[in-house]
Amino acid sequence: MRTHSVTYESFSGWVEAPTDLRPAVEGKVTCQVAVIGGGIGGMSTALRLAQRGQDVVLVEAEFCGHGSSSRNAGQLAGAPGGDLQLLNLLSRKKMPGMMRLAEHAAHHVEDFIAKHDIDCEYEPTGNAFAAVSRGQMGRVRRVANIVTRAGGHVEVGTAEELGIPRGLVGGMRETIGGRMNPGKFSLGMRRVLLDSAAQVFEQTRVTDVVREGGQVVVTTPRGRVLADHVVLATNAFAGEWDITPKHLSVPIYVIEVETEPIDPARIAALGWTSGMGLVTQHAIMENYRLTPRNTIVFGVRRLERGTSYPLPDKTPDPGLVEELAGAFARRFPSLADVAVDRAWGGWIAITSSWLPLAGRIGDNIHYSIACNGHGLAQAPYVGTLIADAIVDGELHEDLRTLWHDKPRFPRPMMMGRPGLRTIWAIDRFNDMLNGSRRNARRGATVPS
Ligand SMILES: Cc1cc2nc3c(=O)[nH]c(=O)nc-3n(C[C@H](O)[C@H](O)[C@H](O)COP(=O)(O)OP(=O)(O)OC[C@H]3O[C@@H](n4cnc5c(N)ncnc54)[C@H](O)[C@@H]3O)c2cc1C
């Protein structure tokens, strides 16, 4: 795969940044609820609060949609994120609630797109847990049992049965969810928010959040916001303030890469008739999806830990782009000559349990964090439920699944650089073994 003329985007490959930015906070602003962070999570919270008659202010460091909300792979998942076998082992009782939440979240986003007529190329294709080896297929079957027992809706089949590329062994189809252009979705949501009664301040990096009297004071470079309630919705950037619970999450940088446009006949020859987005069953997944511009967007495979706040603006490491291109060529040998056109990345938050979290610090600071790479569906839904909890004073049962009354979290395991490197190496070792087994079956003598 050719990687010599890649454009490294500092924002996203899906859309251009908006030009109609809202002004920054100046002087003193008062409100009932202040939401910090204008991703799809924070925007959904602010929108719902405005719709429910609250005087709400949203404060965003750059522009609404600047974070991972516009940069992700656009795979709207209908199942929880993380390692479902591990989650089942450690949090079995929570699995039915997590499953319900995941499916409701995907439907919530679909309804939002339809209600506001957001042009984000959404197609309800479902997504597949894809197996690149027989070992991964065993894992897919075990995960499918767990998901089905928890009340989820999935189908297991061969690549041909599911309509996923023929080079794969098979997979598990999540029947709920699909694929979209996440940049268009985020900026579409921004448009709905700007047209609402919420006051939106962009270009305003919050530098501190403290309690003063019965109120919360949000400090920014040129002014302060005084609110009765605050919602922290900055995702990976949550650790910037002392008020954030310790070990709430770990910031991780992940990337996506897009090919040049591919001849539709060559795409058709892959047998990818369902058009479903794919995630492999490595410990650190690879994801692959088609786009309406006849390209393939793919990514992740390696997690890079952020070590200090504020998190830097980054572009992808060319070495990782090369590595992803190598993996692409092995998964799609017939497209090994296609070039990589561009690459971008973003910060996600991973929690120690790999579960999304929400809760309250004291009685007036709410947080919602870390849909662990599955936030395209879950961040807007959880954000909406938090808005309802503030107005109604009670928790929806889906929010109760994630809720932490006491914001105490264990230090995340294996999330340091050596731990992440080890997980990556185990994936590569398994890939090598699978390559050798495949070659042995074909009678070859050299491992791939
Ligand atoms: C490369 C990549 C691929 C992914 N693929 C998928 C996928 O296919 N499917 C899926 O479900 N999920 C995916 N995700 C995860 C998903 O994008 C996120 O879980 C989701 O967008 C989180 O939304 P959010 O609103 O919580 O956070 P964000 O979108 O990150 O928003 C946080 C906002 O807070 C702002 N902010 C930060 N600090 C401050 C401050 N101090 N003051 C004010 N504002 C601040 C930021 O500018 C940002 O706009 C992916 C993520 C990445 C990066």
The ligand as an SDF file (V2000), in Angstrom:
LIG
                    3D

 53 58  0  0  0  0  0  0  0  0999 V2000
  -10.0810    8.0810   15.8200 C   0  0  0  0  0  0  0  0  0  0  0  0
  -11.3260    7.7690   16.6230 C   0  0  0  0  0  0  0  0  0  0  0  0
  -12.1960    6.7750   16.1840 C   0  0  0  0  0  0  0  0  0  0  0  0
  -13.3640    6.5110   16.9050 C   0  0  0  0  0  0  0  0  0  0  0  0
  -14.3060    5.6780   16.3630 N   0  0  0  0  0  0  0  0  0  0  0  0
  -15.5080    5.5320   16.9650 C   0  0  0  0  0  0  0  0  0  0  0  0
  -16.5560    4.8050   16.3360 C   0  0  0  0  0  0  0  0  0  0  0  0
  -16.4450    4.3580   15.2060 O   0  0  0  0  0  0  0  0  0  0  0  0
  -17.7170    4.6330   17.0270 N   0  0  0  0  0  0  0  0  0  0  0  0
  -17.9200    5.1680   18.2700 C   0  0  0  0  0  0  0  0  0  0  0  0
  -18.9860    4.9610   18.8680 O   0  0  0  0  0  0  0  0  0  0  0  0
  -16.9710    5.9450   18.8580 N   0  0  0  0  0  0  0  0  0  0  0  0
  -15.7750    6.1460   18.2320 C   0  0  0  0  0  0  0  0  0  0  0  0
  -14.8290    6.9470   18.8010 N   0  0  0  0  0  0  0  0  0  0  0  0
  -15.1180    7.5690   20.1200 C   0  0  0  0  0  0  0  0  0  0  0  0
  -16.1040    8.7420   20.0160 C   0  0  0  0  0  0  0  0  0  0  0  0
  -15.6920    9.6350   19.0150 O   0  0  0  0  0  0  0  0  0  0  0  0
  -16.1640    9.4520   21.3700 C   0  0  0  0  0  0  0  0  0  0  0  0
  -16.4740    8.5110   22.4020 O   0  0  0  0  0  0  0  0  0  0  0  0
  -17.2140   10.5570   21.4050 C   0  0  0  0  0  0  0  0  0  0  0  0
  -17.0870   11.4250   20.3090 O   0  0  0  0  0  0  0  0  0  0  0  0
  -17.0710   11.3330   22.6990 C   0  0  0  0  0  0  0  0  0  0  0  0
  -17.8390   12.4940   22.6230 O   0  0  0  0  0  0  0  0  0  0  0  0
  -17.6800   13.5910   23.7550 P   0  0  0  0  0  0  0  0  0  0  0  0
  -18.6830   14.6370   23.5130 O   0  0  0  0  0  0  0  0  0  0  0  0
  -17.7030   12.9270   25.0860 O   0  0  0  0  0  0  0  0  0  0  0  0
  -16.1800   14.1160   23.6190 O   0  0  0  0  0  0  0  0  0  0  0  0
  -15.4210   15.0480   22.5530 P   0  0  0  0  0  0  0  0  0  0  0  0
  -15.9850   14.9820   21.2110 O   0  0  0  0  0  0  0  0  0  0  0  0
  -13.9680   14.7010   22.6930 O   0  0  0  0  0  0  0  0  0  0  0  0
  -15.6800   16.4960   23.0930 O   0  0  0  0  0  0  0  0  0  0  0  0
  -15.0150   17.0630   24.1950 C   0  0  0  0  0  0  0  0  0  0  0  0
  -14.9650   18.5650   23.9370 C   0  0  0  0  0  0  0  0  0  0  0  0
  -14.4580   19.2140   25.1010 O   0  0  0  0  0  0  0  0  0  0  0  0
  -13.6940   20.3180   24.6610 C   0  0  0  0  0  0  0  0  0  0  0  0
  -12.7890   20.7150   25.7470 N   0  0  0  0  0  0  0  0  0  0  0  0
  -11.6940   20.0530   26.1750 C   0  0  0  0  0  0  0  0  0  0  0  0
  -11.0940   20.7210   27.1720 N   0  0  0  0  0  0  0  0  0  0  0  0
  -11.8400   21.8310   27.3870 C   0  0  0  0  0  0  0  0  0  0  0  0
  -11.7150   22.9190   28.2970 C   0  0  0  0  0  0  0  0  0  0  0  0
  -10.7250   22.9850   29.1830 N   0  0  0  0  0  0  0  0  0  0  0  0
  -12.6440   23.9130   28.2360 N   0  0  0  0  0  0  0  0  0  0  0  0
  -13.6810   23.8390   27.3530 C   0  0  0  0  0  0  0  0  0  0  0  0
  -13.8250   22.8230   26.4590 N   0  0  0  0  0  0  0  0  0  0  0  0
  -12.9220   21.8350   26.4890 C   0  0  0  0  0  0  0  0  0  0  0  0
  -12.9700   19.8010   23.4350 C   0  0  0  0  0  0  0  0  0  0  0  0
  -12.5100   20.8560   22.6000 O   0  0  0  0  0  0  0  0  0  0  0  0
  -14.0480   18.9480   22.7820 C   0  0  0  0  0  0  0  0  0  0  0  0
  -14.7800   19.6550   21.8060 O   0  0  0  0  0  0  0  0  0  0  0  0
  -13.6320    7.2230   18.1260 C   0  0  0  0  0  0  0  0  0  0  0  0
  -12.7460    8.2170   18.5630 C   0  0  0  0  0  0  0  0  0  0  0  0
  -11.6160    8.5020   17.8190 C   0  0  0  0  0  0  0  0  0  0  0  0
  -10.6880    9.5980   18.2800 C   0  0  0  0  0  0  0  0  0  0  0  0
  1  2  1  0
  2  3  1  0
  2 52  2  0
  3  4  2  0
  4  5  1  0
  4 50  1  0
  5  6  2  0
  6  7  1  0
  6 13  1  0
  7  8  2  0
  7  9  1  0
  9 10  1  0
 10 11  2  0
 10 12  1  0
 12 13  2  0
 13 14  1  0
 14 15  1  0
 14 50  1  0
 15 16  1  0
 16 17  1  0
 16 18  1  0
 18 19  1  0
 18 20  1  0
 20 21  1  0
 20 22  1  0
 22 23  1  0
 23 24  1  0
 24 25  2  0
 24 26  1  0
 24 27  1  0
 27 28  1  0
 28 29  2  0
 28 30  1  0
 28 31  1  0
 31 32  1  0
 32 33  1  0
 33 34  1  0
 33 48  1  0
 34 35  1  0
 35 36  1  0
 35 46  1  0
 36 37  1  0
 36 45  1  0
 37 38  2  0
 38 39  1  0
 39 40  1  0
 39 45  2  0
 40 41  1  0
 40 42  2  0
 42 43  1  0
 43 44  2  0
 44 45  1  0
 46 47  1  0
 46 48  1  0
 48 49  1  0
 50 51  2  0
 51 52  1  0
 52 53  1  0
M  END
$$$$
